């Protein structure tokens, strides 16, 4: 099935980064339309190379193959899952008490220089048994962060803002790289989903494929549409922060991860999203240009840090 048949448009980031002025403008227009229509887009010629992706998946699998007692050495409940390991079933979708059928790891921002924001972030946790896991995880973080910066520059142009509007807001931002493991299903599941339907919290999410099918998005016709991993593409979707900042002009699409067919219950699923967050001080107030004349903004003013705290409590990661 083609991307268009799945309802997920495809764009070429090289048209924005290295194209003619006309190609750059076409990228901006196509991206904006996709984000107004469905909130998801597949991107080729992104800035994370195939070798890094392959190495990362290999190391992620090696980590989740470690015994539980070793993995749990790297779980720190005091920091609400912001760094390191979060064990199976701890997180749930907003509005649900059923734990998602997954375990995950968080790589966070490594602040360079003397930016005082460093004091806001916990230090990254490193796995003693797998030094390459630490190295390639942080490399992938940087590659996806840079890709996200270009995506946000295109979004800024589409919104009629200065191209570099988001640059200082995401510099040393509170972004997270989350390698996820959905273990094999060993008994009749209570639900048809491995991860309940939800919207992402952040500005945009960049997803490096997945080792198996299962991701579905809700389209404008209220139909669940499967998003299949595509060679050489990453999937980039709008999160709630960007939806809020644009007064709903750009859509934070509902998505979920469904269980595989019974014959594939014995297989694991791996997925690696990068959640691009701004600095906590960024104001998410609705942009005046996105509020129609004579209407009130859909949401009250709030900072990114305040919004994140609210949502982490709603999904069970923070008290």
KOLKOLFI-395811 format. One line per 8 residues: number of its first residue (from 1); for each residue x, y, z of C-alpha. Coordinates in nm, 3 decimals. Layout:
NUM> X Y Z  ...
//
This chain:
1> 0.000 0.000 0.000  0.135 0.345 -0.089  0.183 0.621 0.166  -0.097 0.819 0.005  -0.333 0.520 0.035  -0.240 0.496 0.403  -0.318 0.866 0.434  0.040 0.957 0.534
9> 0.204 1.210 0.298  0.576 1.181 0.212  0.816 1.476 0.197  1.186 1.510 0.111  1.381 1.714 0.369  1.662 1.773 0.116  1.421 2.001 -0.074  1.422 2.227 0.233
17> 1.788 2.201 0.332  1.950 2.199 -0.014  1.676 2.280 -0.266  1.600 2.583 -0.477  1.379 2.857 -0.326  1.086 2.703 -0.515  1.159 2.352 -0.381  1.197 2.490 -0.028
25> 0.860 2.663 -0.053  0.696 2.345 -0.189  0.832 2.148 0.107  0.690 2.407 0.347  0.349 2.400 0.177  0.331 2.019 0.160  0.440 1.984 0.523  0.193 2.242 0.646
33> -0.096 2.081 0.458  -0.006 1.738 0.601  0.007 1.876 0.954  -0.327 2.052 0.914  -0.490 1.743 0.760  -0.358 1.448 0.963  -0.064 1.560 1.179  0.171 1.286 1.050
41> 0.424 1.289 0.765  0.693 1.048 0.641  1.030 1.216 0.581  1.315 1.097 0.360  1.666 1.243 0.341  1.659 1.308 0.715  1.986 1.341 0.908  2.022 1.003 1.082
49> 2.213 0.753 0.870  2.130 0.387 0.817  2.439 0.261 1.002  2.345 0.457 1.315  1.987 0.324 1.301  2.102 -0.037 1.254  2.357 -0.011 1.536  2.105 0.151 1.766
57> 1.847 -0.125 1.712  2.114 -0.391 1.771  2.219 -0.227 2.100  1.860 -0.169 2.212  1.781 -0.538 2.161  2.095 -0.629 2.356  1.984 -0.409 2.646  1.635 -0.558 2.667
65> 1.784 -0.908 2.652  1.965 -0.838 2.980  1.822 -1.005 3.294  1.554 -0.803 3.474  1.769 -0.755 3.784  2.038 -0.586 3.573  1.790 -0.363 3.388  1.632 -0.259 3.717
73> 1.971 -0.134 3.839  1.913 0.151 3.594  1.561 0.245 3.711  1.540 0.552 3.935  1.181 0.622 4.053  1.293 0.947 4.216  1.332 1.117 3.876  0.992 1.003 3.741
81> 1.138 0.807 3.451  1.317 1.108 3.302  1.639 0.911 3.248  1.734 0.547 3.231  1.502 0.249 3.253  1.125 0.233 3.315  0.994 -0.116 3.379  0.705 -0.297 3.214
89> 0.354 -0.157 3.255  0.436 0.158 3.454  0.311 0.408 3.194  -0.047 0.430 3.075  -0.243 0.644 2.829  -0.411 0.959 2.960  -0.755 0.869 3.094  -0.671 0.498 3.128
97> -0.554 0.296 3.427  -0.435 0.001 3.217  -0.056 -0.008 3.195  0.089 -0.016 2.844  0.255 -0.346 2.750  0.604 -0.201 2.721  0.929 -0.118 2.896  1.148 0.171 2.784
105> 1.468 0.371 2.826  1.523 0.748 2.820  1.826 0.932 2.685  1.805 1.303 2.769  1.975 1.630 2.685  2.350 1.660 2.734  2.389 2.035 2.793  2.711 2.176 2.650
113> 2.871 2.495 2.775  2.759 2.696 3.077  2.387 2.718 3.001  2.220 2.737 3.347  1.941 2.510 3.221  2.178 2.221 3.297  2.057 2.233 3.659  1.700 2.148 3.546
121> 1.789 1.810 3.397  1.890 1.484 3.563  2.215 1.337 3.435  2.195 1.061 3.177  2.228 0.709 3.311  2.485 0.487 3.141  2.471 0.109 3.105  2.799 -0.041 3.229
129> 2.742 -0.367 3.043  2.687 -0.203 2.700  2.911 0.100 2.633  2.807 0.106 2.266  2.442 0.140 2.373  2.531 0.468 2.546  2.742 0.601 2.257  2.503 0.527 1.972
137> 2.200 0.639 2.173  2.349 0.984 2.225  2.458 1.006 1.859  2.104 0.923 1.743  1.973 1.186 1.987  2.188 1.456 1.822  2.102 1.347 1.466  1.729 1.352 1.535
145> 1.750 1.680 1.727  1.911 1.843 1.422  1.652 1.691 1.188  1.380 1.827 1.415  1.532 2.174 1.409  1.497 2.186 1.029  1.141 2.052 1.047  1.050 2.326 1.294
153> 1.210 2.590 1.070  0.979 2.478 0.788  0.681 2.484 1.026  0.774 2.839 1.135  0.774 2.959 0.774  0.438 2.790 0.714  0.295 2.974 1.016  0.422 3.310 0.887
161> 0.687 3.335 1.159  1.058 3.402 1.124  1.229 3.085 0.995  1.443 3.064 1.311  1.157 3.131 1.555  1.195 2.793 1.731  1.578 2.776 1.734  1.643 2.941 2.069
169> 1.337 2.774 2.223  1.468 2.422 2.150  1.840 2.489 2.212  1.928 2.259 2.502  1.557 2.169 2.516  1.412 1.893 2.731  1.397 1.638 2.446  1.392 1.262 2.504
177> 1.503 0.963 2.293  1.295 0.664 2.400  1.389 0.312 2.283  1.079 0.101 2.359  1.043 -0.277 2.390  0.703 -0.445 2.362  0.779 -0.799 2.488  0.620 -1.113 2.342
185> 0.257 -1.169 2.448  0.247 -1.483 2.664  -0.119 -1.496 2.767  -0.455 -1.371 2.642  -0.424 -0.989 2.661  -0.688 -0.786 2.844  -0.690 -0.534 2.559  -0.630 -0.527 2.182
193> -0.358 -0.265 2.220  0.000 -0.265 2.341  -0.007 0.113 2.391  -0.341 0.287 2.440  -0.461 0.563 2.210  -0.293 0.891 2.294  -0.143 1.212 2.162  0.220 1.304 2.220
201> 0.301 1.577 2.472  0.586 1.756 2.294  0.631 1.987 1.991  0.705 1.716 1.733  0.795 1.345 1.750  1.045 1.183 1.514  1.003 0.805 1.491  1.277 0.580 1.355
209> 1.075 0.301 1.200  0.985 0.003 1.415  1.082 -0.362 1.411  0.721 -0.470 1.346  0.390 -0.329 1.238  0.137 -0.208 1.491  0.131 0.173 1.483  -0.208 0.313 1.382
217> -0.325 0.675 1.349  -0.679 0.810 1.360  -0.765 0.996 1.040  -1.021 1.272 0.981  -1.288 1.012 0.898  -1.238 0.863 1.246  -1.079 0.550 1.094  -0.768 0.379 1.229
225> -0.500 0.372 0.958  -0.192 0.148 0.985  0.144 0.322 0.948  0.397 0.077 0.811  0.769 0.141 0.855  0.918 0.254 0.524  1.276 0.212 0.407  1.481 0.532 0.433
233> 1.197 0.729 0.600  1.124 0.847 0.949  0.772 0.945 1.059  0.732 1.292 1.212  0.412 1.395 1.387  0.274 1.699 1.567  0.250 1.688 1.947  0.013 1.861 2.187
241> 0.251 2.150 2.260  0.260 2.253 1.896  -0.114 2.200 1.855  -0.174 2.423 2.156  0.074 2.690 2.039  -0.100 2.704 1.697  -0.451 2.715 1.848  -0.530 2.379 1.685
249> -0.423 2.482 1.333  -0.168 2.199 1.332  -0.311 1.870 1.455  -0.176 1.642 1.727  -0.305 1.316 1.589  -0.436 1.035 1.809  -0.238 0.714 1.763  -0.195 0.374 1.928
257> 0.003 0.049 1.902  -0.216 -0.258 1.847  -0.135 -0.619 1.931  0.002 -0.835 1.649  -0.194 -1.128 1.503  -0.195 -1.431 1.734  0.066 -1.613 1.522  0.311 -1.329 1.601
265> 0.247 -1.309 1.975  0.582 -1.472 2.040  0.778 -1.185 1.883  0.905 -0.865 2.039  0.840 -0.521 1.894  1.094 -0.239 1.918  1.028 0.126 1.845  1.247 0.436 1.891
273> 1.070 0.774 1.903  1.248 1.104 1.966  1.024 1.348 2.153  1.140 1.700 2.068  1.067 1.931 2.361  1.149 2.298 2.401  1.305 2.459 2.705  1.063 2.456 2.998
281> 1.035 2.838 2.988  0.883 2.845 2.637  0.538 3.000 2.643  0.280 2.783 2.468  0.025 3.067 2.446  -0.177 3.045 2.124  -0.007 3.245 1.849  -0.220 3.553 1.773
289> -0.191 3.480 1.399  -0.361 3.143 1.457  -0.661 3.286 1.644  -0.937 3.401 1.403  -1.050 3.762 1.442  -1.325 3.798 1.699  -1.258 3.457 1.856  -1.092 3.361 2.184
297> -0.791 3.131 2.197  -0.884 2.766 2.258  -0.636 2.725 2.545  -0.516 2.934 2.836  -0.151 3.050 2.852  0.093 2.796 2.999  0.465 2.725 2.981  0.610 2.407 2.831
305> 0.742 2.304 3.173  0.402 2.345 3.341  0.227 2.156 3.061  0.479 1.870 3.077  0.434 1.832 3.453  0.055 1.812 3.410  0.080 1.543 3.146  0.345 1.331 3.322
313> 0.109 1.310 3.619  -0.182 1.213 3.392  0.010 0.921 3.238  0.140 0.787 3.569  0.508 0.885 3.552  0.494 1.168 3.806  0.304 1.213 4.132
//
